[in-house]
Amino acid sequence: MAESIQVVAFEGGELRPLGPEIVPGEAVLALPLSRLVVRMVRVAAEDDPVKTASESLAAVSPFPDEPLTVSCETVRETEEGRTVLAAALPEGAADDIADALDAAKINVTKVDVLALGELRGLWPQLSGGSAGVRRLVLLKGADCISLFVLDDDVPSAVRAITSEGDLRREVMLSLLEAEDFGGARPLSEVAIAGDVDASGLDAFAPVRRLEVGEDRVRTALEGVAARAEEPSSLDAMPSSWREVLDETRFKAKLRKFLAIAGGIWAFVMLVLFGVPFVFGLLTDRQKGLCREHSRQYKSVLAMKEKVDLVRKYSDHARGALETMKTVSDLLPLPEGSDSSCIELNSWNFRREDGVRFSGEADSAQLVYQFKDALIDCGVFARVELQGPSAGKGGRQRFDIDCRFEAEEESE
């Protein structure tokens, strides 16, 4: 996600990218907790989370007359219902953000909480511990201190503190809110990330400093980028911003479509006027090539015919005498006798095709034996036998057609 779409944060009055620079286009926007209306809400199983959360956020919104676009992220779900982190961005408090985005030519695709991304990066230092305890987490930012009260790794109170002078009071109010939301639990520790004055906080629980990298915003943006891959994460983008995004995407698609249509039109014009001219040139060239190819083909064909003629009359293996010797040598002899038991009485030799002959044999078995010998000799590609049939004197008459080439199969 971090490679396919950029992530930017608006903190301290300016935009800061996750990458080396801000590139005009679409981006996920991360905002400080003080810019959003955030609250933990418990929703019954049969209720709509957005509707329930909208009523809860409207009661604490600094802009009571402005409708909020509420987004909910489920942090715990049971058979009775679910616990959600609800957030919304009041448009009345986002004019400077919109101006900075317009100046950077950024179209926002999603609005997330910067502190949640930072909390994700610090989670290895916070996860685990004893069950049934409560922890207080303070994250120092440029605009505010983000306060989280965690009950068994699940938030029970979320608050933005804009003045450190009232830090002890805000912590007390947050713990009371957490107790009202999640019940009474012992506070095990106060975990602090960043330059936060912890004076007096040790009265609540032991204070522990978390290790923070050199670039806190970059670490937080990496967490936001990882959260952006999760479909169930928060998206507190106002509805008007969503409409602007949809309109911008539509215009981009329209420009792309018009560019493609213009290219197709130019191509059609090029084909309409250029193809006949080019086709004429190619036709003339092709005709010249065809004439030259025809001349060369005829020359090669004549030479091939001469070579085939020489090979034909030079191939003694298929001559009449060689063929007759081959057939004679394959005639079977009767056991205990030197005279042939098969007599050939007709012989028709064709040099290009093969030989066809007729004969008589003492038995049909000798005819079949003779046929098998002709097939196994390897000289003939095809041997066809007609017969044997009984003739005069009880001898078996037969006809055999031997071909040098196999018969071509018709498709």
Disulfide bonds with the S-S distance in Angstrom:
none
